[in-house]
């Protein structure tokens, strides 16, 4: 695994800092490792730090009023999460759960506040991250309101292919283990409905699913559902 300096250089948030500045940031980093299924923080807990992933993956979720889990997004190596608490100094607005064994770096609020104070461009980068995630959340709300479940599923698979996709000879592999319950949580439906939709897509040879990994075989047919 690369060292913290190399990882920091690869993260857009810190990419404009020179080596000396990165070394100062590195001194503030605490490192933690988590196994799959572990919770890094829960929605409603006091926000204490901003995180970035060194290896593995994390999903960020919110609980709906009826107690169901809604997946907001997946966080990949090199990406920052829990950035919002730096600005409002409140509680974590969502839950972060490990979906692949991971190692994360964290910088406590007080230390991150000093870094941002010395480098306003980092504050701007954080706001851009937050704005992008807000747009994604707004698009999910629009789709929940205006699309039926099949259209939402097709749209979400295409979105994940764009975010997590790897092109292969067979098609676009969504490089994340995605259960039927995960898809249901992403599009706001039941696991049974998600299972039916995936089976319909498979019968049409639009996608293939093996061991939780989805491959989009026919991107254009999937787009025709939207």
N, C-alpha and C positions, 0 to 999 in steps of 0.2 A: 504494500500500500504506500502511496506517495506520502511525503511529509506534509505538515500543515502549511508550510510556505507554498509548496507546489499546488496544493489544493486551493488555498486562498487565491492564488494567481488565476486559477481556472474558474473561479466564481465571479460572474459579472459584477456583483456588488463590490468586490475588492480589487477588481482588475486594474483600476487606474492608479493604485498606490504603488510607490516604488518599494524596493527591497527593504530599505530601512523602516519605512512605515509599516510594511507587512510584518516585520519582525516584532514591532510594538504590538500589533494586533494579535500575533501568535502568542505572546505572553499572557493574553487574557483568555485564551481558549482552554476550556475544560473538555475532556474527552470521555464519552461513555459508550458502552456496547450493550446492545439489547438483542434478545432472541425473538424469533418470529412469534407474534401473538402478544408480546409485551406492550403495555401502555406507557408512552413517554410522559404524557400529561393528559389530564381529563378536562373536558369543557367545564368551566366554572372555577377551576383552580386559579389561585393567584399567579399571575404571569411574572416569571422571574428572569427569563433569559430568551434570547433569540438563538435559533439552531440552524445548523447546516449539516447535510449528510455527506459523510466521507465514503461510505459504502452501504449497499443495501437499499431498501425502499420503505417508505412510510405512507400510510393513507391518513387523510385528515377528514374527520366526519363530524356531523352535528346530529343531535337527537331531535326528532320531530315531536310535536305535541302529543301524538298518540304513541310515543315510545319507540318508533322505528328509527333505524340508523339511515342517515343520508350521507353518501360519500361526496365530499366537495372536490377533492383532487388527490392525486398521488404525487409524492415528492421523490425525486430521483437524486442520485449522487451529484454533488455540486450545487444543489438548490437550497435555498434558504426557506425556513418556515417559522411561524410564530412571530413574524416581524411586526404585526399590528400592535403587540403589547408594548413595544418601545415608545409608541406615540400616545397611547391612552393610559398606560400604567395601571390597567385593570386586570381582569381575569382572562384566561385563555378562552377565546370564543368558540373553540372546537376541540375535539379529542384527536390526539396523534397516536396511531397504533402501528406497530411494526408489522409489515407484511413479508419482508425478507430480512433475515438476520442482518443487523446493521450496526455501524459505528457512526456516532454523531459527534460533532463539535458544538459546544455551546458557549456563548458569551453573555455574561450576566448583564442585566439592564444598566447598572451603574457604569460598567466598563464600556458597554456599547454606546451609552450616552456620551461619554468622553470622546470616543472615536468619531462619532457623528459630529460632535461639536468642533472637532479639529478638521473635519473633512466634509463640508456641506454637500459635496457631490455624492457621498454615500447616502445621505438623507434623500436626495433626489432619486437615486437608484432604488431605495427601499419603497418610495412612493410609486415608482413605476411597477415594481413587483406587485404591490397592493392593488394598483389600478388594473393590472392584467387579470388578477384573480377575481376582482370585482366584476369585470366584464364577463368572465367565464360563469360566475354565479348568476349574473343577470340573464345570460343566454339559457342557463339551465331553467331558471324561473319561467322564461318565455316559452320554452319548449314544454314544460310541465303544463302550462296554461293552454297552449294552442295546438299541441301535437298529440295524436293518439300514441299508445305505448309502442306500437311497431315502429312508427316514425321516430320516436324518441330513442329507441334501441339502435336503429340504423344510424342516426345522427351521432349518438354517443360512441359507437364502435368506430365511426369515421374520425371522430375527434381524437379518440385514444390512439388510433393508427397514426394520426398526424403528430401526436405528442410522444408516443412510445413506440412507434412502428419501425420495424426493420425490414427492408425489402429483400425478398428471397426469390428463388426461381418459381416457387409455388404461389407467392403472393406477399402480402404485407403481414408480418407476424407482430402482434401486439405483445411487446416484450415485458409482460407482467402476468403473473398468475391471476386469472380473473374467474371467480366462481359465479354460478348463476345468482347467488345471493348478492354478490358485489354488483353485478349488472342491475339487479332489481333495485339496490340501494342507490345506484347512480341515476336511474330513470324514474324513481318513485313509483314502483309497482311491487307486486308480490313475486316471490321466488318461482311459484308455479307459472305465472304469466311470462316471466323472463325465460324460463325453461322452454315453454311452448314457442316463443318467438325465435329463440336460438335454433330449435329443432326445425322450424319453418325455413330459416335461412340456410341451414345445413342441407335440407331436402332440395333446395333450389341450387345447391352448390355455390352459394354466395360466400359462405364461410366454412371453416373446418375448426373443430374444437378437440384438442387432445390434452389430457391432463391439465385442464384449466387454462391452456394457452390457445388464444383465438388467432386464426390466420384468415385474413380477408382474401378470398380467392378471386372475387369479382367486385372490384371497387365501384364500377359504374352501375352494376345491378343494385348494389347496396344504396348508392346515391339516388336511384330511381324511386326508392321508398320514401324519400324525404319530400 
